[in-house]
Amino acid sequence: MKLEHEHDIAAIRARLADSNHPNYLRDWIYGGIDGAVTTFAIIAGVVGAGLQPHIIIVLGLANLLADGFSMAASNYLGTRAERDEVEKLTEMEQRHIKLAPEGERSEIREILRSKGLEGKVLDEAVQAITSNPRTWVNVMLAEEHGVSRQQRSPLMSAASTFAAFAICGAVPLAPFVIGGDAAFHWASILVGITFFAIGAAKSLWSLAPWWRAGLETLAVGASAAALAYGVGHLLQGFAPGFP
């Protein structure tokens, strides 16, 4: 059976070093799904209401800019809040180590004891960790507060979300910009492919096979589009004079 990675010393060290680099794939997938869903939902709703194609372009572009920026700003503030929390906890642990080193050393001992270390091995591990202030703080952050050492950049998170939102959201809008009688038909096909591709990429985070993750995302996106189309068609029925 082929394993996902090698286990020689060089490979292990390279993998551990790389694990310290933040990953923005989640932001791309999150922005991409929302961009494709919301833009196509607007398109489906406008088509269902029987409105003119130019309205689709106006509302679609407004959605790409306004909703995309809103998502990026929210992701920026959320990621910034996470970093602020880590900085606060880091300062707190550094202060506790300085003012109450024996108490903090006891916490390290209990953390290691809960992992099965005992006797001389436990004493040596406590000594090794507490002899390096940076390692001491990092262990406390991870074990006591559950804080990851991978801290993402708020700007990169926001930029990734906005870029994915704009790119994937522009896919169903493109046929209407180009024009043609089959614009909605092509928009439906293209957004379906986009949903499936995003879902397949999302499988990198789960044990589900790529085709199943792709079909699940496609089903969610299709449901949102069908709901928007139905609401638009229903509003057209209640307001037959609606332009």
C-alpha positions as CSV (number, residue, x, y, z in Angstrom):
1,M,0.0,0.0,0.0
2,K,1.4,3.4,-1.0
3,L,1.6,5.9,1.9
4,E,0.8,9.6,1.6
5,H,4.4,10.7,2.5
6,E,7.8,9.3,3.2
7,H,9.2,8.7,6.6
8,D,13.0,9.2,6.3
9,I,14.6,11.9,8.4
10,A,15.0,14.4,5.6
11,A,11.4,14.0,4.5
12,I,10.1,14.3,8.0
13,R,12.1,17.5,8.7
14,A,10.9,19.0,5.4
15,R,7.3,18.1,6.1
16,L,7.4,19.5,9.6
17,A,9.0,22.7,8.4
18,D,6.4,23.1,5.7
19,S,3.6,22.5,8.2
20,N,4.5,25.9,9.8
21,H,3.4,27.7,6.6
22,P,-0.2,28.8,6.7
23,N,-2.6,27.3,4.1
24,Y,-5.2,29.5,2.4
25,L,-7.0,26.8,0.5
26,R,-9.9,27.0,2.8
27,D,-10.4,30.7,2.0
28,W,-10.3,30.0,-1.7
29,I,-12.9,27.2,-1.5
30,Y,-15.1,29.2,0.9
31,G,-15.1,32.3,-1.4
32,G,-15.4,30.2,-4.5
33,I,-18.5,28.4,-3.4
34,D,-20.2,31.5,-2.1
35,G,-19.4,33.5,-5.2
36,A,-20.8,30.8,-7.6
37,V,-23.9,30.2,-5.5
38,T,-24.9,33.8,-4.8
39,T,-24.2,35.0,-8.4
40,F,-26.1,32.1,-10.0
41,A,-28.9,32.5,-7.5
42,I,-29.3,36.1,-8.6
43,I,-29.2,35.0,-12.3
44,A,-31.8,32.3,-11.7
45,G,-34.0,34.6,-9.7
46,V,-34.0,37.3,-12.4
47,V,-34.6,34.7,-15.2
48,G,-37.4,33.2,-13.1
49,A,-39.0,36.6,-12.8
50,G,-38.8,37.1,-16.5
51,L,-36.7,40.3,-16.3
52,Q,-34.4,41.6,-19.0
53,P,-30.8,40.2,-19.4
54,H,-29.2,43.6,-18.8
55,I,-30.6,43.5,-15.2
56,I,-28.7,40.2,-14.7
57,I,-25.4,41.9,-15.7
58,V,-26.0,44.9,-13.4
59,L,-27.1,42.8,-10.4
60,G,-24.4,40.2,-11.0
61,L,-21.6,42.7,-11.1
62,A,-22.9,44.5,-8.1
63,N,-22.9,41.1,-6.2
64,L,-19.4,40.4,-7.3
65,L,-18.1,43.6,-5.9
66,A,-20.3,44.3,-2.9
67,D,-20.8,40.8,-1.6
68,G,-17.3,39.8,-2.5
69,F,-15.8,42.7,-0.5
70,S,-18.2,42.0,2.4
71,M,-17.0,38.4,2.6
72,A,-13.4,39.5,2.3
73,A,-13.8,42.1,5.0
74,S,-15.5,39.6,7.3
75,N,-12.7,37.1,6.8
76,Y,-10.1,39.7,7.4
77,L,-11.7,40.8,10.7
78,G,-12.2,37.2,11.8
79,T,-8.6,36.2,11.0
80,R,-7.4,39.3,12.7
81,A,-9.4,38.5,15.8
82,E,-7.7,35.0,15.9
83,R,-4.3,36.6,15.7
84,D,-5.1,39.1,18.4
85,E,-6.3,36.2,20.6
86,V,-3.0,34.4,20.1
87,E,-1.0,37.5,20.9
88,K,-3.0,38.0,24.0
89,L,-2.5,34.4,25.2
90,T,1.2,34.5,24.3
91,E,1.7,37.6,26.4
92,M,-0.3,36.1,29.3
93,E,1.8,32.9,29.3
94,Q,5.1,34.8,29.1
95,R,4.0,36.8,32.1
96,H,2.9,33.8,34.1
97,I,6.2,32.0,33.4
98,K,8.0,35.1,34.6
99,L,5.9,35.6,37.8
100,A,4.9,32.0,38.6
101,P,7.4,29.7,37.0
102,E,6.8,26.7,39.3
103,G,3.1,26.9,38.7
104,E,3.6,26.9,35.0
105,R,6.1,24.1,35.3
106,S,3.5,22.1,37.1
107,E,1.1,22.7,34.3
108,I,3.6,21.3,31.8
109,R,4.1,18.3,34.0
110,E,0.4,17.5,34.2
111,I,0.0,18.0,30.4
112,L,2.8,15.5,29.8
113,R,1.5,13.1,32.5
114,S,-1.9,13.1,30.7
115,K,0.0,11.8,27.6
116,G,1.3,8.8,29.5
117,L,4.8,10.0,30.6
118,E,6.0,9.0,34.1
119,G,9.0,8.9,36.3
120,K,12.4,9.9,35.0
121,V,11.2,10.3,31.4
122,L,8.5,12.8,32.7
123,D,11.1,14.8,34.7
124,E,13.5,15.0,31.7
125,A,10.7,16.1,29.3
126,V,9.6,18.8,31.7
127,Q,13.1,20.0,32.1
128,A,13.7,20.0,28.3
129,I,10.6,22.0,27.6
130,T,10.9,24.5,30.4
131,S,14.5,25.2,29.6
132,N,13.5,27.0,26.4
133,P,11.0,29.9,27.0
134,R,9.8,29.9,23.4
135,T,9.1,26.1,23.5
136,W,7.5,26.4,26.9
137,V,5.1,29.1,25.6
138,N,4.3,27.2,22.4
139,V,3.5,24.0,24.3
140,M,1.2,26.0,26.7
141,L,-0.6,27.6,23.8
142,A,-1.2,24.4,22.0
143,E,-2.0,22.1,24.9
144,E,-3.8,24.5,27.4
145,H,-5.5,26.8,24.9
146,G,-5.8,24.7,21.8
147,V,-4.1,27.4,19.7
148,S,-2.5,26.4,16.4
149,R,1.0,27.7,15.7
150,Q,0.0,28.3,12.1
151,Q,-1.2,31.9,12.1
152,R,-2.8,33.0,8.8
153,S,-2.3,36.5,7.4
154,P,-5.6,38.5,7.6
155,L,-4.7,40.3,4.3
156,M,-4.0,37.0,2.5
157,S,-7.1,35.4,3.9
158,A,-9.2,38.4,2.7
159,A,-7.5,38.5,-0.7
160,S,-7.9,34.8,-1.3
161,T,-11.6,35.0,-0.4
162,F,-12.3,38.0,-2.6
163,A,-10.3,36.5,-5.6
164,A,-12.1,33.2,-5.4
165,F,-15.5,34.9,-5.0
166,A,-14.9,37.1,-8.0
167,I,-13.5,34.4,-10.3
168,C,-16.1,31.7,-9.6
169,G,-18.9,34.3,-9.4
170,A,-18.0,35.6,-12.9
171,V,-18.3,32.1,-14.5
172,P,-22.2,32.1,-14.7
173,L,-22.2,35.8,-15.5
174,A,-19.9,35.5,-18.5
175,P,-22.6,34.1,-21.0
176,F,-24.8,37.1,-20.3
177,V,-22.0,39.5,-20.9
178,I,-21.2,37.8,-24.2
179,G,-24.8,37.6,-25.1
180,G,-27.0,35.1,-26.9
181,D,-30.3,33.4,-26.6
182,A,-28.9,30.4,-24.7
183,A,-27.1,32.5,-22.1
184,F,-28.9,30.9,-19.2
185,H,-28.4,27.4,-20.6
186,W,-24.7,28.0,-20.8
187,A,-24.6,29.7,-17.4
188,S,-26.2,26.6,-15.8
189,I,-23.7,24.3,-17.4
190,L,-20.7,26.4,-16.5
191,V,-21.8,26.9,-12.9
192,G,-22.5,23.2,-12.5
193,I,-18.9,22.5,-13.6
194,T,-17.7,25.1,-11.2
195,F,-19.6,23.6,-8.3
196,F,-18.3,20.2,-9.1
197,A,-14.7,21.4,-9.4
198,I,-14.8,23.2,-6.1
199,G,-16.3,20.2,-4.4
200,A,-13.6,18.0,-5.8
201,A,-11.0,20.3,-4.5
202,K,-12.7,20.3,-1.1
203,S,-12.2,16.6,-0.9
204,L,-8.5,17.4,0.0
205,W,-9.9,18.1,3.5
206,S,-11.9,14.9,4.0
207,L,-11.9,11.1,3.5
208,A,-14.7,11.4,0.9
209,P,-13.6,10.6,-2.7
210,W,-13.4,13.6,-5.1
211,W,-16.4,12.6,-7.1
212,R,-18.6,12.4,-4.1
213,A,-17.5,15.7,-2.7
214,G,-18.0,17.2,-6.1
215,L,-21.5,15.9,-6.4
216,E,-22.4,17.1,-2.9
217,T,-21.3,20.6,-3.7
218,L,-23.1,20.5,-7.0
219,A,-26.3,19.4,-5.2
220,V,-26.1,22.3,-2.7
221,G,-25.5,24.8,-5.5
222,A,-28.3,23.4,-7.6
223,S,-30.7,23.6,-4.7
224,A,-29.8,27.2,-4.0
225,A,-30.3,28.1,-7.7
226,A,-33.6,26.2,-7.9
227,L,-34.9,28.0,-4.8
228,A,-33.9,31.4,-6.3
229,Y,-35.5,30.6,-9.6
230,G,-38.7,29.4,-7.9
231,V,-38.9,32.6,-5.8
232,G,-38.4,34.7,-8.9
233,H,-41.1,32.8,-10.8
234,L,-43.5,33.1,-7.9
235,L,-43.0,36.8,-7.6
236,Q,-43.7,37.2,-11.3
237,G,-47.0,35.3,-10.8
238,F,-48.0,37.6,-7.9
239,A,-47.0,40.8,-9.8
240,P,-47.7,40.2,-13.5
241,G,-47.0,43.8,-14.2
242,F,-43.5,43.6,-12.8
243,P,-41.1,44.6,-15.6
